Amino acid sequence: MAFTIYTQSQIAKQWQNFINDSQKYFAQIEQIAQKNDISPQDKERVRIMLEILLDEYKTLKPSLLIPKSLKEKAKQQYIKAKTLYEKVFGKRD
């Protein structure tokens, strides 16, 4: 039983880390978007941050024991990243 609790804690931590990463990346993207002139390097940074979020979300392990609110927040962040990526860079392969 202790191992199950430990495993579920690790899975919940991964979900929370995704949410934290997404908040950090969206804050950085917002700073870049505030600039009058966005350089090609900035655009590439944004693309990489969004791709990291999209890939990271897909690696999250499902679990029935983590809070639904945590899953929902992560899903919202994923949708936000996907929508932004598609608006700026087009559909992803």
DSSP file (Angstrom, degrees, kcal/mol; ACC not computed):
  #  RESIDUE AA STRUCTURE BP1 BP2  ACC     N-H-->O    O-->H-N    N-H-->O    O-->H-N    TCO  KAPPA ALPHA  PHI   PSI    X-CA   Y-CA   Z-CA
    1    1 A M     >        0   0    0      0, 0.0     4,-2.2     0, 0.0     5,-0.2   0.000 360.0 360.0 360.0 -38.8    0.0    0.0    0.0
    2    2 A A  H  >  +     0   0    0      1,-0.2     4,-2.5     2,-0.2     5,-0.2   0.890 360.0  52.8 -62.0 -38.6    2.8    2.4    0.8
    3    3 A F  H  > S+     0   0    0      2,-0.2     4,-2.8     1,-0.2    -1,-0.2   0.897 107.7  51.3 -64.6 -39.5    4.3    1.8   -2.7
    4    4 A T  H  > S+     0   0    0      2,-0.2     4,-2.6     1,-0.2     5,-0.2   0.917 111.2  47.6 -63.1 -44.0    0.9    2.6   -4.3
    5    5 A I  H  X S+     0   0    0     -4,-2.2     4,-2.2     2,-0.2    -2,-0.2   0.920 112.9  49.0 -63.1 -43.7    0.7    5.9   -2.3
    6    6 A Y  H  X S+     0   0    0     -4,-2.5     4,-2.1     2,-0.2    -2,-0.2   0.931 112.2  48.2 -61.0 -46.4    4.2    6.7   -3.3
    7    7 A T  H  X S+     0   0    0     -4,-2.8     4,-2.2     1,-0.2    -2,-0.2   0.919 112.1  48.4 -61.7 -45.2    3.6    6.0   -7.0
    8    8 A Q  H  X S+     0   0    0     -4,-2.6     4,-2.5     1,-0.2    -1,-0.2   0.853 109.3  53.9 -65.4 -34.3    0.4    8.1   -7.0
    9    9 A S  H  X S+     0   0    0     -4,-2.2     4,-2.2    -5,-0.2    -1,-0.2   0.904 108.5  49.4 -64.7 -41.3    2.2   10.9   -5.3
   10   10 A Q  H  X S+     0   0    0     -4,-2.1     4,-1.9     2,-0.2    -2,-0.2   0.900 111.3  49.0 -65.0 -40.7    4.9   10.8   -8.0
   11   11 A I  H  X S+     0   0    0     -4,-2.2     4,-1.9     2,-0.2    -2,-0.2   0.929 111.5  48.8 -65.1 -44.8    2.2   10.9  -10.7
   12   12 A A  H  X S+     0   0    0     -4,-2.5     4,-2.4     1,-0.2    -2,-0.2   0.884 108.7  54.5 -61.7 -38.1    0.4   13.8   -9.1
   13   13 A K  H  X S+     0   0    0     -4,-2.2     4,-2.8     2,-0.2    -1,-0.2   0.887 105.8  52.2 -63.3 -39.5    3.7   15.6   -8.8
   14   14 A Q  H  X S+     0   0    0     -4,-1.9     4,-2.0     2,-0.2    -1,-0.2   0.909 109.8  48.7 -63.4 -41.6    4.3   15.2  -12.6
   15   15 A W  H  X S+     0   0    0     -4,-1.9     4,-1.9     2,-0.2    -2,-0.2   0.921 113.1  47.4 -63.1 -43.8    0.9   16.7  -13.3
   16   16 A Q  H  X S+     0   0    0     -4,-2.4     4,-2.6     1,-0.2    -2,-0.2   0.893 109.2  54.0 -65.8 -39.3    1.6   19.6  -10.9
   17   17 A N  H  X S+     0   0    0     -4,-2.8     4,-2.9     1,-0.2    -1,-0.2   0.889 106.4  52.8 -61.4 -39.0    5.0   20.1  -12.6
   18   18 A F  H  X S+     0   0    0     -4,-2.0     4,-2.7     2,-0.2    -1,-0.2   0.933 110.0  47.7 -61.0 -45.0    3.4   20.4  -16.0
   19   19 A I  H  X S+     0   0    0     -4,-1.9     4,-2.2     2,-0.2    -2,-0.2   0.926 113.0  48.2 -62.5 -44.4    1.0   23.1  -14.6
   20   20 A N  H  X S+     0   0    0     -4,-2.6     4,-2.2     2,-0.2    -2,-0.2   0.917 112.3  49.0 -62.1 -44.0    3.9   25.0  -13.1
   21   21 A D  H  X S+     0   0    0     -4,-2.9     4,-2.9     1,-0.2     5,-0.2   0.919 110.5  51.0 -61.1 -43.8    6.0   24.7  -16.3
   22   22 A S  H  X S+     0   0    0     -4,-2.7     4,-2.7     1,-0.2    -1,-0.2   0.899 109.9  49.1 -64.2 -39.6    3.0   25.9  -18.4
   23   23 A Q  H  X S+     0   0    0     -4,-2.2     4,-1.7     2,-0.2    -1,-0.2   0.912 113.2  47.6 -64.7 -41.4    2.5   28.9  -16.1
   24   24 A K  H  X S+     0   0    0     -4,-2.2     4,-1.9     2,-0.2    -2,-0.2   0.932 114.5  45.7 -64.4 -46.5    6.2   29.8  -16.3
   25   25 A Y  H  X S+     0   0    0     -4,-2.9     4,-2.8     1,-0.2     5,-0.2   0.900 110.7  52.3 -66.2 -41.1    6.3   29.4  -20.1
   26   26 A F  H  X S+     0   0    0     -4,-2.7     4,-2.2    -5,-0.2    -1,-0.2   0.856 107.9  52.5 -65.8 -32.7    3.1   31.4  -20.6
   27   27 A A  H  X S+     0   0    0     -4,-1.7     4,-1.8    -5,-0.2    -1,-0.2   0.910 111.6  46.3 -65.6 -41.9    4.5   34.3  -18.5
   28   28 A Q  H  X S+     0   0    0     -4,-1.9     4,-2.1     2,-0.2    -2,-0.2   0.897 112.0  50.7 -66.9 -39.9    7.6   34.3  -20.7
   29   29 A I  H  X S+     0   0    0     -4,-2.8     4,-2.6     1,-0.2    -2,-0.2   0.897 107.9  53.6 -64.2 -39.7    5.6   34.1  -23.9
   30   30 A E  H  X S+     0   0    0     -4,-2.2     4,-1.3     2,-0.2    -1,-0.2   0.900 107.4  50.9 -61.3 -41.5    3.5   37.0  -22.6
   31   31 A Q  H  < S+     0   0    0     -4,-1.8     4,-0.5     1,-0.2     3,-0.3   0.906 111.6  47.5 -62.6 -41.7    6.7   39.1  -22.1
   32   32 A I  H >< S+     0   0    0     -4,-2.1     3,-1.4     1,-0.2    -2,-0.2   0.912 109.0  54.0 -65.0 -41.9    7.8   38.3  -25.7
   33   33 A A  H 3< S+     0   0    0     -4,-2.6    -1,-0.2     1,-0.3    -2,-0.2   0.753  99.8  63.2 -65.0 -24.1    4.4   39.2  -27.0
   34   34 A Q  T 3< S+     0   0    0     -4,-1.3    -1,-0.3    -3,-0.3    -2,-0.2   0.677  82.5 102.9 -73.8 -17.6    4.6   42.6  -25.3
   35   35 A K  S <  S-     0   0    0     -3,-1.4     3,-0.2    -4,-0.5    -3,-0.0  -0.320  71.9-137.8 -68.3 148.2    7.6   43.6  -27.4
   36   36 A N  S    S+     0   0    0      1,-0.3     2,-0.5    -2,-0.0    -1,-0.1   0.862  96.1  32.4 -70.8 -36.3    7.2   46.0  -30.3
   37   37 A D  S    S-     0   0    0     -3,-0.0     2,-0.6     2,-0.0    -1,-0.3  -0.965  75.1-156.0-127.7 114.9    9.5   43.9  -32.5
   38   38 A I        -     0   0    0     -2,-0.5    -5,-0.0    -3,-0.2    -6,-0.0  -0.808  17.5-143.2 -94.2 119.1    9.6   40.1  -32.1
   39   39 A S     >  -     0   0    0     -2,-0.6     4,-2.3     1,-0.1     5,-0.2  -0.301  23.8-110.6 -76.1 161.7   12.9   38.7  -33.4
   40   40 A P  H  > S+     0   0    0      0, 0.0     4,-2.2     0, 0.0     5,-0.1   0.848 121.1  55.7 -59.2 -33.2   13.2   35.3  -35.1
   41   41 A Q  H  > S+     0   0    0      2,-0.2     4,-2.3     1,-0.2     5,-0.1   0.903 107.0  48.6 -65.9 -41.0   15.0   34.1  -32.0
   42   42 A D  H  > S+     0   0    0      2,-0.2     4,-2.4     1,-0.2    -1,-0.2   0.918 110.7  50.6 -64.0 -42.8   12.1   35.1  -29.8
   43   43 A K  H  X S+     0   0    0     -4,-2.3     4,-2.3     1,-0.2    -2,-0.2   0.902 110.6  49.3 -61.8 -40.4    9.6   33.4  -32.2
   44   44 A E  H  X S+     0   0    0     -4,-2.2     4,-2.5     2,-0.2    -1,-0.2   0.888 108.7  53.4 -66.1 -38.9   11.8   30.2  -32.1
   45   45 A R  H  X S+     0   0    0     -4,-2.3     4,-2.6     2,-0.2    -2,-0.2   0.920 109.5  48.6 -59.6 -44.6   11.8   30.4  -28.2
   46   46 A V  H  X S+     0   0    0     -4,-2.4     4,-2.5     2,-0.2     5,-0.2   0.923 110.5  51.0 -61.9 -44.8    8.1   30.5  -28.2
   47   47 A R  H  X S+     0   0    0     -4,-2.3     4,-2.4     1,-0.2    -2,-0.2   0.922 111.8  47.3 -59.3 -45.4    7.8   27.6  -30.6
   48   48 A I  H  X S+     0   0    0     -4,-2.5     4,-2.5     2,-0.2    -2,-0.2   0.920 111.0  50.6 -64.7 -44.7   10.1   25.5  -28.4
   49   49 A M  H  X S+     0   0    0     -4,-2.6     4,-2.0     1,-0.2    -1,-0.2   0.921 112.9  46.5 -60.0 -43.5    8.3   26.3  -25.2
   50   50 A L  H  X S+     0   0    0     -4,-2.5     4,-2.6     1,-0.2    -1,-0.2   0.899 111.5  50.9 -67.3 -39.7    5.0   25.4  -26.7
   51   51 A E  H  X S+     0   0    0     -4,-2.4     4,-2.6    -5,-0.2     5,-0.2   0.889 108.1  53.2 -64.4 -38.0    6.3   22.2  -28.2
   52   52 A I  H  X S+     0   0    0     -4,-2.5     4,-2.9     2,-0.2    -1,-0.2   0.936 110.9  46.8 -60.5 -45.8    7.7   21.2  -24.8
   53   53 A L  H  X S+     0   0    0     -4,-2.0     4,-2.3     2,-0.2    -2,-0.2   0.922 112.3  49.2 -63.6 -43.9    4.3   21.7  -23.2
   54   54 A L  H  X S+     0   0    0     -4,-2.6     4,-1.2     1,-0.2    -1,-0.2   0.913 116.4  42.3 -62.8 -42.4    2.5   19.8  -25.9
   55   55 A D  H  X S+     0   0    0     -4,-2.6     4,-0.8    -5,-0.2    -2,-0.2   0.893 112.5  53.5 -70.7 -39.9    5.0   16.9  -25.6
   56   56 A E  H >< S+     0   0    0     -4,-2.9     3,-0.8    -5,-0.2     4,-0.5   0.897 105.9  53.4 -63.8 -40.3    5.1   17.0  -21.8
   57   57 A Y  H >< S+     0   0    0     -4,-2.3     3,-1.3     1,-0.2    -1,-0.2   0.896 104.4  55.7 -61.7 -39.6    1.3   16.8  -21.5
   58   58 A K  H 3< S+     0   0    0     -4,-1.2    -1,-0.2     1,-0.3    -2,-0.2   0.709 104.5  54.2 -67.9 -19.1    1.2   13.7  -23.7
   59   59 A T  T << S+     0   0    0     -3,-0.8    -1,-0.3    -4,-0.8    -2,-0.2   0.524  79.2 116.4 -92.5  -5.6    3.6   11.9  -21.4
   60   60 A L    <   -     0   0    0     -3,-1.3   -49,-0.1    -4,-0.5    -3,-0.0  -0.424  67.0-126.1 -65.9 134.7    1.5   12.4  -18.2
   61   61 A K        -     0   0    0     -2,-0.1     2,-0.1   -50,-0.1   -46,-0.1  -0.638  21.3-120.7 -84.0 135.0    0.4    9.1  -16.8
   62   62 A P        +     0   0    0      0, 0.0     2,-0.3     0, 0.0    -1,-0.1  -0.419  35.6 174.4 -71.7 150.5   -3.4    8.7  -16.2
   63   63 A S        -     0   0    0     -2,-0.1     3,-0.3     3,-0.1   -55,-0.0  -0.953  33.3-154.0-157.4 137.8   -4.5    8.0  -12.6
   64   64 A L  S    S+     0   0    0     -2,-0.3     4,-0.1     1,-0.2    -1,-0.1   0.576  94.4  62.2 -84.0 -10.0   -7.9    7.8  -11.0
   65   65 A L  S    S+     0   0    0      2,-0.1    -1,-0.2     3,-0.0     3,-0.1   0.577  81.7  87.9 -97.2 -10.0   -6.5    8.8   -7.6
   66   66 A I  S    S-     0   0    0     -3,-0.3    -3,-0.1     1,-0.1     5,-0.1  -0.613  94.3 -84.2 -87.9 153.5   -5.2   12.3   -8.4
   67   67 A P     >  -     0   0    0      0, 0.0     4,-1.6     0, 0.0     3,-0.5  -0.214  26.9-135.2 -59.6 139.5   -7.6   15.2   -8.0
   68   68 A K  H  > S+     0   0    0      1,-0.2     4,-2.6     2,-0.2     5,-0.2   0.851 105.4  60.9 -61.1 -35.3   -9.9   15.9  -10.9
   69   69 A S  H  > S+     0   0    0      1,-0.2     4,-2.3     2,-0.2    -1,-0.2   0.858 102.2  52.0 -62.5 -35.5   -9.2   19.6  -10.5
   70   70 A L  H  > S+     0   0    0     -3,-0.5     4,-2.1     2,-0.2    -1,-0.2   0.919 111.4  46.2 -66.5 -44.3   -5.5   18.9  -11.2
   71   71 A K  H  X S+     0   0    0     -4,-1.6     4,-2.4     2,-0.2    -2,-0.2   0.903 112.9  50.3 -63.9 -41.4   -6.3   17.0  -14.4
   72   72 A E  H  X S+     0   0    0     -4,-2.6     4,-2.4     2,-0.2    -2,-0.2   0.907 109.8  49.5 -66.1 -42.3   -8.7   19.7  -15.5
   73   73 A K  H  X S+     0   0    0     -4,-2.3     4,-2.1     2,-0.2    -1,-0.2   0.912 112.1  48.9 -62.8 -42.5   -6.2   22.5  -14.9
   74   74 A A  H  X S+     0   0    0     -4,-2.1     4,-2.4     1,-0.2    -2,-0.2   0.909 110.6  50.7 -63.8 -41.6   -3.5   20.6  -16.9
   75   75 A K  H  X S+     0   0    0     -4,-2.4     4,-2.7     1,-0.2    -2,-0.2   0.908 109.0  51.4 -63.0 -41.7   -5.9   20.0  -19.7
   76   76 A Q  H  X S+     0   0    0     -4,-2.4     4,-2.3     1,-0.2    -1,-0.2   0.910 110.7  48.2 -61.1 -42.6   -6.8   23.7  -19.9
   77   77 A Q  H  X S+     0   0    0     -4,-2.1     4,-2.4     2,-0.2    -1,-0.2   0.892 111.2  51.0 -65.8 -39.4   -3.1   24.6  -20.1
   78   78 A Y  H  X S+     0   0    0     -4,-2.4     4,-2.9     2,-0.2    -2,-0.2   0.937 110.8  47.7 -62.0 -47.2   -2.6   22.0  -22.8
   79   79 A I  H  X S+     0   0    0     -4,-2.7     4,-2.8     1,-0.2     5,-0.2   0.896 111.0  52.0 -62.2 -40.6   -5.5   23.3  -24.8
   80   80 A K  H  X S+     0   0    0     -4,-2.3     4,-2.3    -5,-0.2    -1,-0.2   0.922 112.5  45.2 -60.9 -45.0   -4.2   26.9  -24.4
   81   81 A A  H  X S+     0   0    0     -4,-2.4     4,-2.6     2,-0.2    -2,-0.2   0.913 114.3  48.3 -65.5 -43.5   -0.7   25.8  -25.6
   82   82 A K  H  X S+     0   0    0     -4,-2.9     4,-2.5     2,-0.2    -2,-0.2   0.922 112.5  48.2 -64.1 -44.8   -2.1   23.8  -28.5
   83   83 A T  H  X S+     0   0    0     -4,-2.8     4,-2.1     2,-0.2    -2,-0.2   0.928 113.7  46.5 -61.9 -46.5   -4.4   26.7  -29.6
   84   84 A L  H  X S+     0   0    0     -4,-2.3     4,-2.3    -5,-0.2     5,-0.3   0.915 111.8  51.6 -63.1 -43.5   -1.6   29.2  -29.4
   85   85 A Y  H  X>S+     0   0    0     -4,-2.6     4,-3.4     1,-0.2     5,-0.7   0.936 111.4  46.9 -58.7 -47.2    0.8   27.0  -31.3
   86   86 A E  H  X5S+     0   0    0     -4,-2.5     4,-0.9     3,-0.2    -1,-0.2   0.848 111.9  50.8 -67.1 -33.9   -1.8   26.4  -34.1
   87   87 A K  H  <5S+     0   0    0     -4,-2.1    -1,-0.2    -5,-0.2    -2,-0.2   0.896 123.0  29.6 -67.9 -40.1   -2.5   30.2  -34.4
   88   88 A V  H  <5S+     0   0    0     -4,-2.3    -2,-0.2    -5,-0.2    -3,-0.2   0.878 138.4  17.4 -89.4 -40.7    1.1   31.2  -34.6
   89   89 A F  H  <5S-     0   0    0     -4,-3.4    -3,-0.2    -5,-0.3    -2,-0.1   0.492  99.5-122.1-115.8  -6.2    2.8   28.2  -36.3
   90   90 A G     << -     0   0    0     -4,-0.9    -1,-0.3    -5,-0.7    -2,-0.1  -0.265  58.8 -20.0  87.6 179.6    0.0   26.2  -37.9
   91   91 A K        -     0   0    0     -5,-0.1     2,-0.3     1,-0.1    -9,-0.0  -0.259  68.0-125.1 -61.8 146.4   -0.9   22.5  -37.3
   92   92 A R              0   0    0      1,-0.1    -1,-0.1   -10,-0.1    -2,-0.0  -0.703 360.0 360.0 -94.2 144.7    1.7   20.3  -35.8
   93   93 A D              0   0    0     -2,-0.3    -1,-0.1     0, 0.0    -2,-0.1   0.504 360.0 360.0 -63.3 360.0    2.8   17.1  -37.4
